[in-house]
């Protein structure tokens, strides 16, 4: 099974691109969704965060008040580093466990991993797609989500610029263009991958190797 990482910065369209590949027939997974599961009340990570930052980061029902935690993290680099030290290893472990639990398949799986390069996880994947918009469009999209301008600047300044991620990419999808253009870029990548799968299947049919065995690379 080919494992393809989708990465990029905030508000660059990673989830939109992931859903495009899913609509084309790919398997899909999001590390952000895994992180949300890890942050549910009563989990080990939730308890660590409460011990570290106190009850002030929880809502009345015990769930994490993510806006409060984000305000702390983006307002103070030291707090952000403490948060990352707790979150990143847990998310990486959960992601690797999910990937290992998948049944062998000839269908590629695309995984949205925003911090792929920051946590040096690119070696887990067979290929990397970097999704890139302009910084101005990132700010615009964040503010359209209700993020105040100052917070939007803090968020962007706290992140590794996407231009530093593109050298690790097998493909770059530019999302400051029209939706039709983004879809066309995704389709071209999908055609390349499915052609590779077909060629491998043809080769395996001659050698007697089952398709499901090939992509445990």
C-alpha positions as CSV (number, residue, x, y, z in Angstrom):
1,X,0.0,0.0,0.0
2,X,1.4,3.3,-1.1
3,X,1.5,5.9,1.7
4,X,1.2,9.5,0.5
5,X,1.6,12.4,3.0
6,X,-0.2,15.7,2.4
7,X,1.4,18.5,4.2
8,X,1.5,22.3,4.2
9,X,0.7,25.3,6.4
10,X,-2.5,26.5,8.0
11,X,-5.3,27.5,5.7
12,X,-3.6,26.2,2.6
13,X,-6.3,23.7,1.6
14,X,-4.8,20.4,2.9
15,X,-8.2,18.9,3.9
16,X,-9.8,20.0,0.6
17,X,-7.0,18.3,-1.3
18,X,-7.3,15.2,0.9
19,X,-11.1,15.0,0.1
20,X,-10.3,15.4,-3.6
21,X,-8.1,12.4,-3.6
22,X,-10.7,10.5,-1.5
23,X,-13.3,11.3,-4.2
24,X,-11.0,9.9,-6.8
25,X,-10.8,6.5,-5.0
26,X,-8.0,6.9,-2.5
27,X,-8.1,5.9,1.2
28,X,-7.9,8.9,3.4
29,X,-6.7,9.7,7.0
30,X,-6.1,12.9,8.9
31,X,-3.6,13.3,11.8
32,X,-5.7,16.3,13.0
33,X,-8.7,13.9,13.5
34,X,-6.4,11.6,15.4
35,X,-5.2,14.5,17.6
36,X,-8.8,15.4,18.3
37,X,-9.4,11.9,19.6
38,X,-6.3,12.0,21.7
39,X,-7.6,15.2,23.3
40,X,-10.9,13.8,24.4
41,X,-11.6,14.1,28.2
42,X,-10.1,11.3,30.2
43,X,-7.4,10.4,27.8
44,X,-3.7,10.3,28.8
45,X,-2.9,13.3,26.7
46,X,-5.9,15.3,28.1
47,X,-4.7,14.5,31.6
48,X,-1.1,15.6,30.8
49,X,-2.4,18.9,29.4
50,X,-4.5,19.6,32.5
51,X,-1.5,18.9,34.8
52,X,0.7,21.1,32.7
53,X,-1.7,24.1,32.0
54,X,-4.4,23.8,34.7
55,X,-8.2,23.8,34.6
56,X,-8.2,27.1,32.8
57,X,-7.9,25.3,29.5
58,X,-11.1,23.3,30.0
59,X,-14.7,24.1,29.3
60,X,-17.6,23.5,31.7
61,X,-18.1,19.9,30.4
62,X,-14.4,19.0,30.9
63,X,-13.5,19.2,27.2
64,X,-10.5,21.2,26.2
65,X,-11.2,24.8,25.4
66,X,-9.1,24.7,22.3
67,X,-9.3,28.5,21.7
68,X,-7.9,29.2,25.2
69,X,-5.1,26.7,24.6
70,X,-4.3,28.1,21.2
71,X,-4.2,31.6,22.7
72,X,-1.6,30.4,25.2
73,X,0.4,28.6,22.6
74,X,0.5,31.2,20.0
75,X,1.1,34.0,22.5
76,X,4.1,32.4,24.1
77,X,6.8,30.4,22.3
78,X,7.8,28.6,25.5
79,X,4.2,27.4,26.1
80,X,4.0,26.3,22.4
81,X,7.2,24.3,22.8
82,X,5.8,22.6,26.0
83,X,2.6,21.8,24.2
84,X,4.4,20.4,21.2
85,X,6.6,18.2,23.4
86,X,3.4,16.5,24.7
87,X,1.3,16.4,21.6
88,X,3.7,15.5,18.8
89,X,5.0,12.1,20.1
90,X,1.4,11.0,20.9
91,X,0.1,11.9,17.5
92,X,3.0,10.2,15.8
93,X,2.5,7.0,17.8
94,X,-1.3,7.0,17.0
95,X,-0.6,7.7,13.3
96,X,1.9,4.9,13.0
97,X,-0.4,2.5,14.8
98,X,-3.3,3.4,12.5
99,X,-1.1,2.9,9.4
100,X,0.2,-0.5,10.6
101,X,-3.4,-1.6,11.4
102,X,-4.5,-1.1,7.8
103,X,-5.0,-4.1,5.6
104,X,-2.6,-4.4,2.7
105,X,-4.2,-2.9,-0.4
106,X,-3.3,-1.8,-3.9
107,X,-5.2,1.5,-3.2
108,X,-3.0,4.3,-2.1
109,X,-3.7,6.0,1.2
110,X,-3.4,9.8,1.6
111,X,-2.7,11.1,5.1
112,X,-3.0,14.7,6.0
113,X,0.0,15.5,8.3
114,X,0.4,19.3,8.8
115,X,3.7,18.9,10.8
116,X,5.2,16.2,8.7
117,X,8.5,18.0,8.1
118,X,8.7,19.5,11.6
119,X,8.6,16.1,13.2
120,X,10.8,14.4,10.5
121,X,8.1,11.9,9.6
122,X,8.5,12.0,5.9
123,X,10.5,8.7,6.0
124,X,7.3,6.9,7.0
125,X,5.7,7.7,3.6
126,X,6.4,6.7,0.0
127,X,5.8,10.2,-1.3
128,X,4.9,13.7,-0.2
129,X,2.4,16.2,-1.5
130,X,2.9,19.8,-0.3
131,X,-0.1,22.0,-0.5
132,X,0.8,25.7,-0.9
133,X,-1.0,29.0,-1.1
134,X,0.3,32.5,-0.7
135,X,0.8,33.9,2.8
136,X,-1.7,36.7,2.0
137,X,-4.3,34.1,1.1
138,X,-3.6,32.2,4.3
139,X,-4.2,35.3,6.3
140,X,-7.4,36.0,4.3
141,X,-8.7,32.5,4.9
142,X,-7.9,32.6,8.6
143,X,-9.8,35.8,9.0
144,X,-12.7,34.4,7.0
145,X,-12.9,31.7,9.7
146,X,-13.2,34.4,12.4
147,X,-9.6,34.6,13.5
148,X,-8.6,38.2,14.5
149,X,-5.9,39.7,12.3
150,X,-3.3,39.8,15.1
151,X,-3.9,36.1,15.9
152,X,-3.7,35.2,12.3
153,X,-0.2,36.9,12.1
154,X,0.8,35.0,15.3
155,X,-0.3,31.7,13.8
156,X,1.6,32.3,10.6
157,X,4.7,33.5,12.3
158,X,4.8,30.5,14.6
159,X,4.8,28.0,11.6
160,X,7.5,26.7,9.4
161,X,7.0,28.6,6.1
162,X,5.7,26.3,3.4
163,X,8.5,27.3,1.1
164,X,10.8,25.4,3.5
165,X,8.6,22.2,2.9
166,X,8.5,22.2,-0.9
167,X,12.1,20.8,-1.2
168,X,10.7,17.6,0.4
169,X,7.8,17.3,-2.0
170,X,7.3,14.8,-4.8
171,X,4.4,17.0,-5.9
172,X,3.3,20.6,-5.0
173,X,-0.3,21.5,-5.4
174,X,-0.8,25.3,-5.7
175,X,-4.1,26.3,-4.0
176,X,-4.1,30.0,-4.6
177,X,-5.5,29.2,-8.0
178,X,-9.1,28.2,-8.9
179,X,-10.8,25.2,-7.4
180,X,-10.9,23.7,-10.9
181,X,-7.1,24.1,-11.2
182,X,-6.5,22.4,-7.8
183,X,-8.7,19.5,-8.9
184,X,-6.8,19.2,-12.1
185,X,-3.5,19.1,-10.2
186,X,-4.9,16.3,-7.9
187,X,-6.1,14.3,-10.9
188,X,-2.7,14.4,-12.6
189,X,-1.1,13.1,-9.4
190,X,-3.8,10.4,-9.0
191,X,-3.3,9.3,-12.6
192,X,0.5,8.9,-12.0
193,X,-0.1,6.8,-8.9
194,X,-2.7,4.6,-10.4
195,X,-0.5,4.0,-13.5
196,X,2.3,2.9,-11.1
197,X,-0.1,0.5,-9.3
198,X,-1.2,-1.0,-12.7
199,X,2.4,-1.5,-13.7
200,X,3.3,-3.1,-10.4
201,X,0.2,-5.4,-10.7
202,X,1.3,-6.4,-14.2
203,X,4.8,-7.2,-13.0
204,X,3.5,-9.1,-10.0
205,X,1.1,-11.2,-12.1
206,X,4.2,-12.4,-14.0
207,X,6.3,-13.0,-10.8
208,X,3.5,-14.6,-8.8
209,X,3.5,-11.9,-6.0
210,X,0.1,-10.8,-4.8
211,X,-0.8,-7.2,-5.2
212,X,-1.5,-6.7,-1.5
213,X,2.1,-7.8,-0.7
214,X,3.8,-5.3,-2.9
215,X,3.0,-2.1,-1.2
216,X,4.5,-3.0,2.2
217,X,7.6,-1.1,1.2
